[in-house]
């Protein structure tokens, strides 16, 4: 099984490399070789006289292609520099997630090519539809040892600023407690916006500071235990096994990375790449079996003809949320983040926040 996963990982990484090389070098080189560079005289005549012949159409198409290529190249090169700087500096924070957008897919390809898919393919962020007993049983499968009760709690963030696609429910899920939705609405209702209007419900406008219940931003203090990495493990798979609900997986994975990155492992290897953990390593993970209740997210079995968008619409309607374009888009992003097939999820059963 591990050989199969490794083969898939290698193929995915090679595929990402080929896509980037084709987009950055092969395709523009082929176009310029066949068509040449933009002809200023032809373009000037076309725009000056208003007559667009076949030659002008080709030249206009060439200009559009070069502009798109420049955008592709700048996005890819920018992400290459960002990832190289992150790896070279051995930073303790995980790379920021990428947006679900055309530029986001380019950045994903760069990360896949540079970091590989060890932590991306087969991470299995959640077991969809798992009840509390299942989650607790999975967490108990990691035997606690060498409990470090003196571990400091993570520092509380300064606050949350809306990206323009956040809703009270998506913020509550991000905080790990969907029941906070109504409280978040109450705390922010009546907030004056830059245009002079007031927020009452629905999507938070971009840049709006979002008030959340006191203490909800700070993760609860918990002891840490030593865990021995076994075959098939990744940071995110371990986080998924111990997480009390889907909204905590990413945060727990970041905590595990921050706790262990830069440390010398028991085999003498320095843990410097969050995408790779080795069998037999002893890492520290949060012990949640005694500190947090389980509130596992529900699973949704995909029916023929359904999409992330339609599932998000149905979910908002069932929660009594306004079914608006921005609200559906925000929840769709959450669904994709939790169930993205590129991250190894079973797309027949989705995790629903």
N, C-alpha and C positions, 0 to 999 in steps of 0.2 A: 504493500500500500504506500509505504514511504517512497519507494522507487518511482511509483506512478506519480505521486505528488511532485517529486523532484523533477520528473520528466516534463510534467505540465508547467512547472515553474520555469524551467529552462526554455521551453518553447515560447511561453508568454514573454519572457525577457528578450529573447531573440527577435520575436515579432515586434516588440516595442522599439528595439534598436533599428530594425529594418524600416519601420514606418518613419522614424525620425530622420534616418539617413536619406530615405527617399524624398521626404518633404523638404529637408534642408539643402540637399545637394543634387540628387539625381534628377528630380522633376524640374527644378528651375534651369539646370544645365541643359536638359533635353529641350526645353521650350526655347531657350535663348539660342541653342544651336540650330534648331529647325526654323524659327521665325526671325531671330535676331533681336536686337535692342529696339526700343520704341523709336519710330521715325518722326522727328519733330515736324518736318515739312508736311507729311501726310496728315498729321493731327491738326496742324495749323490750318491747312486748307479745309479740313472737315468742319472745324469749329468756326472758321472765318466765313466760309461760303454757305454753310448749312447743308451741303451735299455730302451724304455719307455713302460712299461706295464700298465695295468688298474690301479693298485695301484698308480703308478707314476702320471698318468693323474689326478687322484683324488687329490693327494697332490699338484700338480702344480695349479690345479683349486682353491684349498683352499687358496694357497698363493696369487693368483691373487685377489680372493674375499676379503681377509683381507687387501690387499693394497688399493683396491677400498673403502672398509669400512673406513680405516684410513683417506683417502681423504675426504669422506663424513662427517665423524665425526669432523675432524679438521675444515672444512668449516662451518658446522653447529654451533659448539661450538664457533668458532671465531665470527660469526655473533650474537650469543646469548650474548656474552660478549660485543660486540659493541653496541647492542640495549639496554642492561641493563645499560651500562655506559651512553649512551645518555639520557635515561629516568631518571636515578638517578641524573645526573648532571644538568638536566633541561636546556640543551643547547638551544640556540636560533636559531641555524642553523638547517634546516631540514636534515634528514638523506640523505646521497648521494644516487643517483639512482643506481640500480644494473644493471650489464651488462646482455645482452641476451646471456647466456652461461649455460652449465650444473651447474657450481657453482652458477650462478645467480639465477637459479630456486631454489636451496637449500636455498639461502639467502632470496628469496621471501617467501618461506614456513616458515622460522623462523620469519620473520616480520609479516606475517599473523597470526601465532600462538601467538606471543607476543603482537602485537599491535591491533590485530583484523582487521576487514575489514570495519570499519565505514567510513573511508575516501578512501577505495579502491574499494569496491563494490558499483556501482551506482553513481560514481562521475561524470560520463558524461563529460569528459574533453571538448568536443566540440559538437556543433550541426552541423553536416556535411552538407556542401553545403549551409550554411546560407549566405545570401548576407549582404551587409552593413546595409540595413534597418532593417533586423532581429536582427543583433548584437546590433545596436543602441537601438532598442526597448527593448531588454532584459536588456541592461545596464540601461535604463531609469526606468525599473521596480523597481530598488533599489533606493528608495527615498533619496536624499542627505539631511543631517541635521547635524548641529554642525560642519561645515567645519573647518578643522584645516589647514590653509594655511601656517603655520609656520613649518610644518613637514619637517625634513631634508631629502635631497635626499640620496639614497643609495650610498655607496662609490664605486668608479669605480674600477673594478678588475685590477690586474697588467697586464694581457694579457691572450692569449689563446695558449695552447700548444697542438699539435695534438696527438690524441690517436692512430693514425695509420689507422683510419677509417673515418676521417673527409674529406669532400670535400668543395670547395668554396660555393656550394649551401647549404650544411647542416650547415655551419658556418653562412651564411647569414640568414637562417631560425632561427637559435638559437639567433641571434641578433635581430630578430623580423622584418626584412625587406629583403625579398627574392631578391629585386632589387639590393642589395649590392653585388651580386655574381660577376659581371664583375669587380667592383672596387676592390674586394678582390683578384681576379686573377691578376689584374694589379699591386697591391701593393706587391705581393709575387713572381711574375714571375722573374726568375733570381737569386733567393735566393740560396746560396751555401749550399749543404747538407753535412753531415759528411763524406760521401763516396767520396766527391769531385765533384759529379755531380751537376747540377742545376735543380731547380723545374721550370716546365713550365706550367703544368696543371694537372688536375686529382686529385687523392687522395694525401693528405698531409702525408708524412712519419711520423711514430711515433717519438715523441719528437721534431718535428720541431716547432719553435715559429711562430705563424701565425700573420701577420700584418693585422690590420683591420682599417677602416676609423676612424679618430679622433672623439671621442665623442660617437661612436656607442656602446661602452661597458657600458657607463653610462646610466642608465634608466632615462627618463625625469622626472623632478620634477613635482609632482602633489599634489593637496590638498587631504586631507583624510576626510572621512565622517563617521558618525556613522551608523551602519547597525544592525538591529535586526534580529537575526537568526530565521528562520521559519522551519516548519517541512520539512524534506528531505534535508536540507542544509548540506554541508560539505565545508571545505575550498576550495577544488578544484572545486566543483560545483559553488561556488560563483565566483571564479577566472574565470571560463569558461564563466559565464554570462557577466562579465564586460570586458573580454579580447578583444582587437580589432582584434586579429588574433591568430591562433593556436600556433604560436611560443612564445607567451607571457604568456600562461596559467601557465606553471610551475614557471616562474619567479614571476608572480603576486601572485601565491599561497605562494611562499616563502616569499615575501614581507609582505603578510597578517600575516603569521605565525610569522615572526620576529617582526612585529609591536605589536602583541597582546600576544605572549607567555610570561608567567610569570606574567601576570597582574591579579588582582583580579576582577572577573566579577561582574555584578550587583546583582547576587543572592548570593554573598559571596564565590563562588567557584573559586579556582585558576586555570587558564588556563595553564595546563602543558603538555597536551597530544594533539599534533596537529591532531591526528586521531579522536578526539572527540570534537564536539562543541554542546552545548545544546540549545534547543528551548528557546527563550526569551533572550539569551545572547545579549549584545550590544557590538559589536566589531568594530574596525576601518578598513575600506577598502579604496583603492585608488578611487578617483572620476575621472574617465577617460572621462566622458561625455563632458567635456569642453576642454580637453587637448590633446587628441590623435585621429587621423583619423582612420577609420575602414578599414582594409585590410584583410578581412576574407579569410581563405584558402578554396580551392575548395574541393568538395566532390567527391568521386568515388564510383559508384554503382558496387558492386562485381558481376562479371559474373561467371557462372559455370566453374570450372576448373582453375580459377585464384588463385594465391598465392601472399603473400607479395612480394616475389622475382620477379615474373613476372610483377607485378604492378610497382615495382621499376624500372625494366628494361624499361618498356614503358614510365615511367615518365622521366627518364634520356634521352631517345631518343627524346622525345618531346621538351626537353630543350636544345638539342644540346650538352649534356655532353657526354664524352667518356663512353660507356657501358662496363666497366671493372668489374671484380669480386669484387675488393675492393670497387669501387664506388657503385655497386649494394648492397653490404653488408652494407655499411654505410647508404644508403637511406632506406634499409629494416629495419635497427635498428630504424630509425626515424619513419617509419610507425608503427612498433610494439609499440614503446613508446607512440605514439599518439592514437593507436587503440587497445591496448592490451585487449583482452576479459576479462582477470582477473581483469581489472580495470573498468569493467562495460560498455564498449562501445558497440554500436550496430554494429556488425561485418558485417551487410549487406551493410552498407554505411560507407566507410572509409574516414577519414580526410587525405588529401594528401598535404604534405608541398610544 
